[in-house]
Structures are given as C-alpha cells and as structure tokens.
Amino acid sequence: MKSKTTQVRSRFIKEALHIRKESLAADDPTLATTYNNIAAAYKSMNDESSALTFYEKVLAIRLKKFAAEDSSLATIYTSIASLHYSMDHYSNTITYYKKAIEIHEKSSSSDDLELATNYNNIPVAYSSINDKFNALTFYEKALAIRLEKLAADDPSLASLYTGIASLHYSMDDYSNTITYYKKSIEILEKSSSSDDLELATNYNNIAVAYKSIKDLTNALVFYEKALKIRVQRLPSNDPSLASLYSNIASIHSSNGNKSASVEFYVKSLKIQETLPSPNYSSMSVMYYNAAMAYESLQNYEAALKHAERSVETARLAFGSDHSE
C-alpha cells in the first residue's frame, strides 16, 4: 500500500503531466523531458513499474526525433537497463546496456569513463544468469579504460578489482581471486576516504580464498584484520561477527590450537543464540566442534554440555526424529 506522501507526489506528477499533454504534441521532445523527470520521480519512490513505463515513453519519442547513435539514447538505455536489473529482468538488463555500449563505442565524442561504467555494470547481470565468461570479459574492458584514465589508487578501481576477484572466486580460480583482492585492499588501505567496513569485507573474502587453497596462515592473518575493524565498528552481537568468529575457530581447530578454537566457537555461539532466527543447523555443527575441542582439552564437563546442545539444536533444525 502506498504511503500518504507517495500518493501526494503521484497526484502532483499526474497533474503536471496532464498540463504538459494539453500544450504539447505527443512526440514533442519537451514532453520527453517531462516523461524522463516523471520516471526519475517514480524511481525515487521505488515504483519501478511506473518508472519503466515513462522511460519507455521517453525512448519512443527520442527514437523518432534523434539519430540511432545519439548520446541521449545511450543515457536512456542505461536508465532502462538499471531498472530492469532492479526488477531481476537480467536478459533485458543486458539488452539495454548493450544498446548503450554500442552507441558509446561508435561515438568519437563519447566519454570513455562513461563507457567503462556501462562495461562495469553489465557483468553483474551476466553473473546473475551464470554467464561468467561474458561477465569477466566486460569487467576486463572496464578495467582497461579505468587503468588508462584514472590514477592507480582511484577508489573506483578498488571496487572493480573486488568485482573481478569475486567472479574469479565463483569460478574456483583462487590464485586470481587473491591477486585482485590484494589490488583492491592496497587501494583501500591507502585511501583516507575509504569505508573501513568495505576493507574488512575484502579482508574477510581474501581469507576465504586463502582457506580454499589450504593457506591457513594467511587466512588467519586476514580474518584477524577483518575482526579488528568489525569489533570496532559493529554492535557486539552483529551476525557478521558470529560468522567471522566461527571461521577463525575453524582455522584454529585445523591448526591444532584447541584452546583458541573453543574461545572463538563460544563467541560465535553466544551471538547466534541471541538472533531472532538462529541457524540451528549451523549451530549444531558448531556445538559439536566445540565439544570435540573441549574433549581434547580434557574438559569433559564442558564437552558433554556442548554435545548435548549440539543434539538439541539439531532437533530444532531437523525435527525430533532426526537420526543422531
């Protein structure tokens, strides 16, 4: 149901449009500008369907009035592509970004960085339909332009490196994953304006990649870097801390450091017990791992307690008749 504010704004939009329509021809370029403003207003109100309707009206007028390679068409294609992406219409997203890209590539006056932005936007849509080859191709096109046009420490490069790293990780290419996360991290560490939590996320993600290639030393180093930032910036019961504690506990367990393993499993479980919708399946495994660690430390009372909680949470996750 629309809020009162949204209803009022929508009414004014319709009134303004009515006035414009009475004074202008149906294909008047000025009317296209009005449609464009209305589309932007609807988009700001999260009414994506209405926004798309008016962007398409803009496009219909401009296709009649302008050459097929006019730069204003590239702009409207980009807006339509962005809307389709927010509506999970990935095929249409790709179609309209490609139309914008085609115009920019042919234009001698086109802004290369604007073209790079479109190259950068389309990979997310390709990734959403699991077309990783094309996603990587367009990321690399964006990177080639930005490396030529921007300073080596530009924040947009950090974001692009992160996108490429994430894509390589999804392809199980851990070496390139680590390479590109390192490039992103290097920029973020040097930037006074960077978001610490973004840096923490990259620390966490590169740790996951190191863990995937069994480099537990580097994995632990980067998990601890992520933890240092997150404990300073986030509430003590934030779910991302629970996940981080669990990952650190797992590495300590693999390294045979049972005491540290128990410490971090307990920290993670303490947070998870307070969550509105706990992941009982994950908690059951964690309680079991903590029980095994306590047993190896000959703390049998704590081992029994955590083993019992493992069974209890397994029943909550899978039902009381779950085979133990």
C-alpha contacts under 8 A as a table, 3 or more apart, distances in Angstrom:
res1	aa1	res2	aa2	distance
2	K	6	T	6.03
2	K	7	Q	6.27
3	S	6	T	5.17
3	S	7	Q	6.24
4	K	7	Q	5.07
4	K	8	V	6.25
5	T	8	V	5.17
5	T	9	R	6.23
6	T	9	R	5.13
6	T	10	S	6.01
6	T	45	M	6.84
7	Q	10	S	5.05
7	Q	11	R	6.19
8	V	11	R	5.13
8	V	12	F	6.38
9	R	12	F	5.21
9	R	13	I	6.20
10	S	13	I	5.06
10	S	14	K	6.32
10	S	42	Y	7.94
11	R	14	K	5.20
11	R	15	E	6.24
12	F	15	E	5.03
12	F	16	A	6.11
13	I	16	A	5.21
13	I	17	L	6.17
13	I	38	I	6.58
14	K	17	L	5.06
14	K	18	H	6.13
15	E	18	H	5.09
15	E	19	I	6.42
16	A	19	I	5.28
16	A	20	R	6.36
17	L	20	R	5.08
17	L	21	K	6.11
17	L	34	T	7.27
17	L	35	Y	7.89
18	H	21	K	5.22
18	H	22	E	6.38
19	I	22	E	5.38
19	I	23	S	6.72
20	R	23	S	5.43
20	R	24	L	6.10
20	R	31	L	6.80
20	R	34	T	7.81
21	K	24	L	5.41
21	K	25	A	7.19
21	K	26	A	7.12
21	K	31	L	7.42
24	L	28	D	6.23
24	L	30	T	7.89
24	L	31	L	6.90
25	A	28	D	5.15
25	A	31	L	7.92
26	A	31	L	7.37
27	D	31	L	7.09
27	D	32	A	7.58
27	D	61	I	5.31
27	D	64	K	7.86
28	D	31	L	5.32
28	D	32	A	6.77
28	D	61	I	7.31
29	P	32	A	4.91
29	P	33	T	6.57
29	P	61	I	6.76
29	P	62	R	7.09
29	P	65	K	7.52
30	T	33	T	5.11
30	T	34	T	6.53
31	L	34	T	4.95
31	L	35	Y	6.16
32	A	35	Y	4.97
32	A	36	N	6.06
32	A	57	K	7.14
32	A	58	V	4.71
32	A	59	L	7.94
32	A	61	I	6.32
32	A	62	R	7.33
33	T	36	N	4.97
33	T	37	N	6.25
33	T	58	V	7.28
34	T	37	N	5.14
34	T	38	I	6.17
35	Y	38	I	5.04
35	Y	39	A	6.07
35	Y	54	F	5.44
35	Y	55	Y	6.80
35	Y	57	K	6.75
35	Y	58	V	5.86
36	N	39	A	5.06
36	N	40	A	6.27
36	N	54	F	6.61
36	N	55	Y	5.97
36	N	58	V	6.06
37	N	40	A	5.09
37	N	41	A	6.20
38	I	41	A	4.97
38	I	42	Y	6.20
38	I	51	A	7.28
38	I	54	F	6.86
39	A	42	Y	5.15
39	A	43	K	6.10
39	A	50	S	7.01
39	A	51	A	4.12
39	A	52	L	6.83
39	A	53	T	7.64
39	A	54	F	5.13
39	A	55	Y	5.75
40	A	43	K	4.98
40	A	44	S	6.24
40	A	51	A	6.61
41	A	44	S	5.13
41	A	45	M	6.43
41	A	51	A	7.60
42	Y	45	M	4.97
42	Y	46	N	6.32
42	Y	47	D	5.16
42	Y	48	E	6.74
42	Y	50	S	6.27
42	Y	51	A	5.02
43	K	46	N	4.94
43	K	47	D	5.58
43	K	48	E	5.58
43	K	50	S	7.93
43	K	51	A	5.40
44	S	47	D	7.55
47	D	50	S	5.69
47	D	51	A	6.26
48	E	51	A	4.95
48	E	52	L	6.03
48	E	83	L	6.63
48	E	87	M	7.44
49	S	52	L	5.21
49	S	53	T	6.34
50	S	53	T	5.03
50	S	54	F	6.45
51	A	54	F	5.38
51	A	55	Y	6.18
51	A	83	L	8.00
52	L	55	Y	5.06
52	L	56	E	6.11
52	L	80	I	6.61
52	L	83	L	6.82
53	T	56	E	5.29
53	T	57	K	6.49
54	F	57	K	4.88
54	F	58	V	6.30
55	Y	58	V	5.00
55	Y	59	L	6.23
55	Y	76	I	7.05
55	Y	79	S	7.69
55	Y	80	I	6.62
56	E	59	L	4.91
56	E	60	A	6.15
56	E	80	I	7.77
57	K	60	A	5.12
57	K	61	I	6.48
58	V	61	I	5.43
58	V	62	R	6.23
58	V	76	I	7.73
59	L	62	R	5.14
59	L	63	L	5.94
59	L	73	L	7.15
59	L	76	I	6.73
59	L	77	Y	7.99
60	A	63	L	5.37
60	A	64	K	6.63
61	I	64	K	5.31
61	I	65	K	6.33
62	R	65	K	4.97
62	R	66	F	5.52
62	R	73	L	7.00
63	L	66	F	5.66
63	L	67	A	7.13
63	L	68	A	6.75
63	L	73	L	7.64
66	F	70	D	6.22
67	A	70	D	5.36
68	A	73	L	7.45
69	E	73	L	7.15
69	E	74	A	7.79
69	E	103	I	5.16
69	E	106	K	7.69
69	E	107	S	7.60
70	D	73	L	5.57
70	D	74	A	7.08
70	D	103	I	7.26
71	S	74	A	5.08
71	S	75	T	6.61
71	S	103	I	6.87
71	S	104	H	7.36
71	S	110	S	7.78
72	S	75	T	5.11
72	S	76	I	6.46
73	L	76	I	5.15
73	L	77	Y	6.03
73	L	100	A	7.27
74	A	77	Y	5.08
74	A	78	T	6.17
74	A	99	K	6.96
74	A	100	A	4.16
74	A	101	I	7.33
74	A	103	I	6.14
74	A	104	H	7.13
75	T	78	T	5.15
75	T	79	S	6.36
75	T	100	A	6.97
76	I	79	S	4.99
76	I	80	I	6.17
77	Y	80	I	5.14
77	Y	81	A	6.05
77	Y	96	Y	5.23
77	Y	97	Y	6.45
77	Y	99	K	6.53
77	Y	100	A	5.49
78	T	81	A	5.02
78	T	82	S	6.14
78	T	96	Y	6.50
78	T	97	Y	5.69
78	T	100	A	6.02
78	T	118	N	7.59
79	S	82	S	5.17
79	S	83	L	6.34
80	I	83	L	5.12
80	I	84	H	6.21
80	I	93	T	7.59
80	I	96	Y	6.71
81	A	84	H	5.14
81	A	85	Y	6.22
81	A	92	N	6.76
81	A	93	T	4.31
81	A	94	I	7.00
81	A	95	T	7.57
81	A	96	Y	5.00
81	A	97	Y	5.64
82	S	85	Y	5.13
82	S	86	S	6.41
82	S	93	T	6.67
83	L	86	S	5.16
83	L	87	M	6.36
83	L	93	T	7.79
84	H	87	M	5.01
84	H	88	D	6.26
84	H	89	H	4.94
84	H	90	Y	6.78
84	H	92	N	6.23
84	H	93	T	5.22
85	Y	88	D	4.97
85	Y	89	H	5.50
85	Y	90	Y	5.72
85	Y	92	N	7.90
85	Y	93	T	5.40
85	Y	125	A	6.95
86	S	89	H	7.55
89	H	92	N	5.63
89	H	93	T	6.15
90	Y	93	T	4.80
90	Y	94	I	6.22
90	Y	125	A	5.36
90	Y	126	Y	7.43
90	Y	128	S	7.02
90	Y	129	I	7.10
91	S	94	I	5.31
91	S	95	T	6.29
91	S	125	A	7.76
92	N	95	T	4.88
92	N	96	Y	6.18
93	T	96	Y	5.52
93	T	97	Y	6.17
93	T	122	I	7.57
93	T	125	A	6.66
94	I	97	Y	5.21
94	I	98	K	5.99
94	I	122	I	6.17
94	I	125	A	6.46
94	I	126	Y	7.33
95	T	98	K	5.25
95	T	99	K	6.44
96	Y	99	K	4.98
96	Y	100	A	6.35
97	Y	100	A	5.10
97	Y	101	I	6.04
97	Y	118	N	6.54
97	Y	121	N	7.98
97	Y	122	I	6.42
98	K	101	I	4.91
98	K	102	E	5.99
99	K	102	E	5.18
99	K	103	I	6.56
100	A	103	I	5.37
100	A	104	H	6.37
100	A	118	N	7.61
101	I	104	H	5.09
101	I	105	E	5.99
101	I	115	L	6.38
101	I	118	N	6.54
101	I	119	Y	7.43
102	E	105	E	5.22
102	E	106	K	6.35
103	I	106	K	5.33
103	I	107	S	6.19
104	H	107	S	5.20
104	H	110	S	5.51
104	H	111	D	7.66
104	H	112	D	7.96
104	H	115	L	6.00
105	E	108	S	7.93
105	E	110	S	7.56
105	E	115	L	7.40
107	S	110	S	5.15
110	S	114	E	7.69
110	S	115	L	7.63
111	D	114	E	5.28
111	D	115	L	6.52
112	D	115	L	5.01
112	D	116	A	6.15
112	D	145	I	6.89
113	L	116	A	4.77
113	L	117	T	6.16
113	L	145	I	6.98
113	L	146	R	6.84
113	L	149	K	7.50
114	E	117	T	5.00
114	E	118	N	6.54
115	L	118	N	5.20
115	L	119	Y	6.22
115	L	142	A	7.75
116	A	119	Y	4.87
116	A	120	N	6.01
116	A	141	K	7.13
116	A	142	A	4.40
116	A	143	L	7.52
116	A	145	I	6.18
116	A	146	R	6.89
117	T	120	N	4.92
117	T	121	N	6.15
117	T	142	A	6.86
118	N	121	N	4.99
118	N	122	I	6.27
118	N	142	A	7.94
119	Y	122	I	5.74
119	Y	123	P	7.25
119	Y	138	F	5.16
119	Y	139	Y	6.36
119	Y	141	K	6.40
119	Y	142	A	5.15
120	N	123	P	6.22
120	N	124	V	7.97
120	N	138	F	6.50
120	N	139	Y	5.49
120	N	142	A	5.49
120	N	160	L	7.41
121	N	124	V	6.11
121	N	125	A	7.56
122	I	125	A	5.40
122	I	126	Y	6.49
122	I	135	A	7.14
122	I	138	F	7.06
123	P	126	Y	4.90
123	P	127	S	5.97
123	P	134	N	6.95
123	P	135	A	3.91
123	P	136	L	6.82
123	P	138	F	6.05
123	P	139	Y	6.37
124	V	127	S	5.03
124	V	128	S	6.19
124	V	135	A	6.85
125	A	128	S	5.01
125	A	129	I	6.73
125	A	135	A	7.84
126	Y	129	I	5.37
126	Y	130	N	6.25
126	Y	131	D	5.04
126	Y	132	K	6.55
126	Y	134	N	6.51
126	Y	135	A	5.24
127	S	130	N	4.71
127	S	131	D	5.45
127	S	132	K	5.54
127	S	135	A	5.94
127	S	167	L	7.90
128	S	131	D	7.52
131	D	134	N	5.88
131	D	135	A	6.36
132	K	135	A	4.85
132	K	136	L	6.05
132	K	167	L	7.18
132	K	171	M	7.76
133	F	136	L	5.34
133	F	137	T	6.24
134	N	137	T	4.88
134	N	138	F	6.28
135	A	138	F	5.52
135	A	139	Y	6.27
135	A	167	L	7.96
136	L	139	Y	5.03
136	L	140	E	6.13
136	L	164	I	6.92
136	L	167	L	7.20
137	T	140	E	5.29
137	T	141	K	6.40
138	F	141	K	4.90
138	F	142	A	6.22
139	Y	142	A	5.14
139	Y	143	L	6.14
139	Y	160	L	7.34
139	Y	163	G	7.84
139	Y	164	I	6.62
140	E	143	L	4.90
140	E	144	A	6.10
141	K	144	A	5.23
141	K	145	I	6.63
142	A	145	I	5.47
142	A	146	R	6.25
143	L	146	R	5.14
143	L	147	L	5.92
143	L	157	L	7.47
143	L	160	L	7.09
144	A	147	L	5.44
144	A	148	E	6.46
145	I	148	E	5.20
145	I	149	K	6.12
146	R	149	K	5.02
146	R	150	L	5.36
146	R	157	L	7.10
147	L	150	L	5.68
147	L	151	A	7.23
147	L	152	A	6.71
147	L	157	L	7.79
150	L	154	D	6.37
151	A	154	D	5.35
152	A	157	L	7.56
153	D	157	L	7.12
153	D	158	A	7.73
153	D	187	I	5.22
153	D	190	K	7.88
153	D	191	S	7.80
154	D	157	L	5.53
154	D	158	A	7.05
154	D	187	I	7.31
155	P	158	A	5.08
155	P	159	S	6.58
155	P	187	I	6.87
155	P	188	L	7.19
155	P	191	S	7.77
155	P	194	S	7.62
156	S	159	S	5.12
156	S	160	L	6.23
157	L	160	L	4.94
157	L	161	Y	6.00
157	L	184	S	7.21
158	A	161	Y	5.14
158	A	162	T	6.19
158	A	183	K	7.01
158	A	184	S	4.16
158	A	185	I	7.22
158	A	187	I	6.02
158	A	188	L	6.78
159	S	162	T	5.09
159	S	163	G	6.35
159	S	184	S	6.89
160	L	163	G	5.06
160	L	164	I	6.28
160	L	184	S	7.94
161	Y	164	I	5.12
161	Y	165	A	6.03
161	Y	180	Y	5.27
161	Y	181	Y	6.46
161	Y	183	K	6.55
161	Y	184	S	5.39
162	T	165	A	5.02
162	T	166	S	6.08
162	T	180	Y	6.57
162	T	181	Y	5.76
162	T	184	S	5.98
162	T	202	N	7.50
163	G	166	S	5.19
163	G	167	L	6.27
164	I	167	L	5.09
164	I	168	H	6.23
164	I	177	T	7.58
164	I	180	Y	6.72
165	A	168	H	5.14
165	A	169	Y	6.20
165	A	176	N	6.73
165	A	177	T	4.31
165	A	178	I	6.99
165	A	179	T	7.56
165	A	180	Y	5.01
165	A	181	Y	5.66
166	S	169	Y	5.05
166	S	170	S	6.36
166	S	177	T	6.62
167	L	170	S	5.13
167	L	171	M	6.48
167	L	177	T	7.79
168	H	171	M	5.01
168	H	172	D	6.39
168	H	173	D	5.09
168	H	174	Y	6.79
168	H	176	N	6.25
168	H	177	T	5.21
169	Y	172	D	4.97
169	Y	173	D	5.51
169	Y	174	Y	5.72
169	Y	176	N	7.94
169	Y	177	T	5.39
169	Y	209	A	7.21
170	S	173	D	7.51
173	D	176	N	5.84
173	D	177	T	6.22
174	Y	177	T	4.73
174	Y	178	I	6.13
174	Y	209	A	5.75
174	Y	210	Y	7.62
174	Y	212	S	7.36
174	Y	213	I	7.20
175	S	178	I	5.36
175	S	179	T	6.32
176	N	179	T	4.84
176	N	180	Y	6.14
177	T	180	Y	5.54
177	T	181	Y	6.17
177	T	206	I	7.43
177	T	209	A	6.85
178	I	181	Y	5.18
178	I	182	K	6.03
178	I	206	I	5.86
178	I	209	A	6.51
178	I	210	Y	7.39
179	T	182	K	5.28
179	T	183	K	6.51
180	Y	183	K	5.00
180	Y	184	S	6.30
181	Y	184	S	5.05
181	Y	185	I	5.99
181	Y	202	N	6.51
181	Y	205	N	7.86
181	Y	206	I	6.15
182	K	185	I	5.00
182	K	186	E	6.03
182	K	206	I	7.78
183	K	186	E	5.24
183	K	187	I	6.62
184	S	187	I	5.40
184	S	188	L	6.31
184	S	202	N	7.75
185	I	188	L	5.05
185	I	189	E	5.90
185	I	199	L	6.50
185	I	202	N	6.62
185	I	203	Y	7.48
186	E	189	E	5.31
186	E	190	K	6.45
187	I	190	K	5.33
187	I	191	S	6.22
188	L	191	S	5.14
188	L	194	S	5.70
188	L	195	D	7.88
188	L	199	L	6.23
189	E	192	S	7.94
189	E	194	S	7.75
189	E	199	L	7.37
191	S	194	S	5.36
194	S	198	E	7.61
194	S	199	L	7.71
195	D	198	E	5.26
195	D	199	L	6.55
196	D	199	L	5.03
196	D	200	A	6.16
196	D	229	I	6.78
197	L	200	A	4.80
197	L	201	T	6.16
197	L	229	I	6.95
197	L	230	R	6.89
197	L	233	R	7.57
198	E	201	T	5.08
198	E	202	N	6.44
199	L	202	N	5.14
199	L	203	Y	6.22
199	L	226	A	7.67
200	A	203	Y	4.96
200	A	204	N	6.13
200	A	225	K	7.06
200	A	226	A	4.33
200	A	227	L	7.48
200	A	229	I	6.20
200	A	230	R	6.90
201	T	204	N	5.03
201	T	205	N	6.10
201	T	226	A	6.83
202	N	205	N	4.98
202	N	206	I	6.06
203	Y	206	I	5.42
203	Y	207	A	6.21
203	Y	222	F	5.13
203	Y	223	Y	6.42
203	Y	225	K	6.48
203	Y	226	A	5.32
204	N	207	A	5.14
204	N	208	V	6.46
204	N	222	F	6.32
204	N	223	Y	5.42
204	N	226	A	5.66
204	N	244	L	7.84
205	N	208	V	5.10
205	N	209	A	6.53
206	I	209	A	5.01
206	I	210	Y	6.22
206	I	219	A	7.37
206	I	222	F	7.04
207	A	210	Y	5.04
207	A	211	K	6.08
207	A	218	N	6.85
207	A	219	A	4.09
207	A	220	L	6.86
207	A	221	V	7.71
207	A	222	F	5.30
207	A	223	Y	5.79
208	V	211	K	5.02
208	V	212	S	6.22
208	V	219	A	6.63
209	A	212	S	5.00
209	A	213	I	6.73
209	A	219	A	7.67
210	Y	213	I	5.36
210	Y	214	K	6.34
210	Y	215	D	5.11
210	Y	216	L	6.69
210	Y	218	N	6.36
210	Y	219	A	5.07
211	K	214	K	4.84
211	K	215	D	5.52
211	K	216	L	5.56
211	K	219	A	5.45
212	S	215	D	7.52
215	D	218	N	5.86
215	D	219	A	6.23
216	L	219	A	4.81
216	L	220	L	5.96
216	L	251	I	6.51
216	L	255	N	7.96
217	T	220	L	5.34
217	T	221	V	6.35
218	N	221	V	4.94
218	N	222	F	6.29
219	A	222	F	5.46
219	A	223	Y	6.12
220	L	223	Y	5.03
220	L	224	E	6.05
220	L	248	I	6.61
220	L	251	I	6.88
221	V	224	E	5.34
221	V	225	K	6.40
222	F	225	K	4.89
222	F	226	A	6.20
223	Y	226	A	5.10
223	Y	227	L	6.12
223	Y	244	L	7.08
223	Y	247	N	7.87
223	Y	248	I	6.67
224	E	227	L	4.87
224	E	228	K	6.12
224	E	248	I	7.82
225	K	228	K	5.24
225	K	229	I	6.73
226	A	229	I	5.50
226	A	230	R	6.24
227	L	230	R	5.09
227	L	231	V	5.97
227	L	241	L	7.42
227	L	244	L	7.00
228	K	231	V	5.70
228	K	232	Q	6.66
229	I	232	Q	5.33
229	I	233	R	6.20
230	R	233	R	5.03
230	R	234	L	5.42
230	R	241	L	7.10
231	V	234	L	5.72
231	V	235	P	7.36
231	V	236	S	6.70
231	V	241	L	7.56
234	L	238	D	6.40
235	P	238	D	5.39
236	S	241	L	7.55
237	N	241	L	7.13
237	N	242	A	7.60
237	N	271	I	5.18
237	N	274	T	7.74
238	D	241	L	5.51
238	D	242	A	6.93
238	D	271	I	7.33
239	P	242	A	5.04
239	P	243	S	6.53
239	P	271	I	6.99
239	P	272	Q	7.18
239	P	275	L	7.79
240	S	243	S	5.15
240	S	244	L	6.21
241	L	244	L	4.94
241	L	245	Y	5.99
241	L	268	S	7.20
242	A	245	Y	5.21
242	A	246	S	6.20
242	A	267	K	7.10
242	A	268	S	4.19
242	A	269	L	7.08
242	A	271	I	5.91
242	A	272	Q	6.57
243	S	246	S	5.14
243	S	247	N	6.30
243	S	268	S	6.80
244	L	247	N	5.15
244	L	248	I	6.24
244	L	268	S	7.82
245	Y	248	I	5.17
245	Y	249	A	6.06
245	Y	264	F	5.15
245	Y	265	Y	6.51
245	Y	267	K	6.48
245	Y	268	S	5.24
246	S	249	A	5.01
246	S	250	S	6.19
246	S	264	F	6.31
246	S	265	Y	5.56
246	S	268	S	5.68
246	S	286	M	7.73
247	N	250	S	5.08
247	N	251	I	6.46
248	I	251	I	5.23
248	I	252	H	6.30
248	I	261	S	7.45
248	I	264	F	6.70
249	A	252	H	5.14
249	A	253	S	6.11
249	A	260	A	6.83
249	A	261	S	4.21
249	A	262	V	6.88
249	A	263	E	7.47
249	A	264	F	4.94
249	A	265	Y	5.57
250	S	253	S	5.05
250	S	254	S	6.26
250	S	261	S	6.60
251	I	254	S	5.01
251	I	255	N	6.16
251	I	261	S	7.64
252	H	255	N	4.97
252	H	256	G	6.24
252	H	257	N	4.98
252	H	258	K	6.63
252	H	260	A	6.17
252	H	261	S	5.01
253	S	256	G	5.07
253	S	257	N	5.54
253	S	258	K	5.51
253	S	260	A	7.85
253	S	261	S	5.24
253	S	293	A	7.58
254	S	257	N	7.51
257	N	260	A	5.70
257	N	261	S	6.17
258	K	261	S	4.80
258	K	262	V	6.11
258	K	293	A	5.29
258	K	294	Y	7.49
258	K	296	S	7.32
258	K	297	L	7.10
259	S	262	V	5.32
259	S	263	E	6.38
259	S	293	A	7.39
259	S	294	Y	7.93
259	S	297	L	7.38
260	A	263	E	4.98
260	A	264	F	6.37
261	S	264	F	5.47
261	S	265	Y	6.14
261	S	290	A	7.44
261	S	293	A	7.12
262	V	265	Y	5.12
262	V	266	V	6.04
262	V	290	A	5.48
262	V	293	A	6.24
262	V	294	Y	6.95
263	E	266	V	5.39
263	E	267	K	6.39
264	F	267	K	4.93
264	F	268	S	6.16
265	Y	268	S	5.14
265	Y	269	L	6.11
265	Y	286	M	6.60
265	Y	287	Y	7.75
265	Y	290	A	6.23
266	V	269	L	5.08
266	V	270	K	6.00
266	V	290	A	7.57
267	K	270	K	5.23
267	K	271	I	6.68
268	S	271	I	5.45
268	S	272	Q	6.30
269	L	272	Q	4.92
269	L	273	E	5.98
269	L	283	M	6.83
269	L	286	M	7.54
269	L	287	Y	7.80
270	K	273	E	5.45
270	K	274	T	6.98
271	I	274	T	5.46
271	I	275	L	6.80
272	Q	275	L	5.30
272	Q	278	P	5.90
272	Q	279	N	7.59
272	Q	283	M	7.52
273	E	278	P	6.62
274	T	278	P	7.69
275	L	278	P	5.36
278	P	283	M	7.95
279	N	282	S	5.53
279	N	283	M	6.22
279	N	317	A	7.68
280	Y	283	M	4.85
280	Y	284	S	5.94
280	Y	313	T	5.21
280	Y	314	A	6.43
280	Y	316	L	6.36
280	Y	317	A	5.07
281	S	284	S	5.22
281	S	285	V	6.66
281	S	313	T	6.82
281	S	314	A	5.89
281	S	317	A	5.28
281	S	318	F	7.71
282	S	285	V	5.34
282	S	286	M	6.31
283	M	286	M	4.92
283	M	287	Y	6.03
283	M	310	S	7.21
283	M	313	T	6.66
284	S	287	Y	5.19
284	S	288	Y	6.20
284	S	309	R	7.15
284	S	310	S	4.24
284	S	311	V	6.76
284	S	312	E	7.70
284	S	313	T	5.16
284	S	314	A	5.33
285	V	288	Y	5.06
285	V	289	N	6.18
285	V	310	S	6.68
286	M	289	N	5.02
286	M	290	A	6.08
286	M	310	S	7.55
287	Y	290	A	5.06
287	Y	291	A	6.06
287	Y	306	H	5.22
287	Y	307	A	6.32
287	Y	309	R	6.36
287	Y	310	S	4.89
288	Y	291	A	4.98
288	Y	292	M	6.31
288	Y	306	H	6.50
288	Y	307	A	5.48
288	Y	310	S	5.40
289	N	292	M	5.15
289	N	293	A	6.26
290	A	293	A	5.02
290	A	294	Y	6.11
290	A	303	A	7.25
290	A	306	H	6.62
291	A	294	Y	5.09
291	A	295	E	6.13
291	A	302	A	6.97
291	A	303	A	4.11
291	A	304	L	6.71
291	A	305	K	7.60
291	A	306	H	5.04
291	A	307	A	5.40
292	M	295	E	5.03
292	M	296	S	6.31
292	M	303	A	6.58
293	A	296	S	5.17
293	A	297	L	6.40
293	A	303	A	7.60
294	Y	297	L	5.00
294	Y	298	Q	6.27
294	Y	299	N	5.19
294	Y	300	Y	6.65
294	Y	302	A	6.27
294	Y	303	A	4.95
295	E	298	Q	4.83
295	E	299	N	5.58
295	E	300	Y	5.49
295	E	302	A	7.95
295	E	303	A	5.36
296	S	299	N	7.56
299	N	302	A	5.68
299	N	303	A	6.19
300	Y	303	A	4.78
300	Y	304	L	6.03
301	E	304	L	5.27
301	E	305	K	6.28
302	A	305	K	5.01
302	A	306	H	6.17
303	A	306	H	5.33
303	A	307	A	6.06
304	L	307	A	5.01
304	L	308	E	6.14
305	K	308	E	5.28
305	K	309	R	6.39
306	H	309	R	4.95
306	H	310	S	6.10
307	A	310	S	4.96
307	A	311	V	6.50
308	E	311	V	5.19
308	E	312	E	6.26
309	R	312	E	4.89
309	R	313	T	6.03
310	S	313	T	5.37
310	S	314	A	6.06
311	V	314	A	5.05
311	V	315	R	6.26
311	V	324	E	7.13
312	E	315	R	5.23
312	E	316	L	6.41
313	T	316	L	4.87
313	T	317	A	6.10
314	A	317	A	4.95
314	A	318	F	5.90
314	A	319	G	7.48
314	A	322	H	7.53
315	R	318	F	5.20
315	R	319	G	4.61
315	R	320	S	4.81
315	R	321	D	7.42
315	R	322	H	6.26
316	L	319	G	5.70
316	L	320	S	7.25
318	F	321	D	7.90
318	F	322	H	5.89
319	G	322	H	5.60
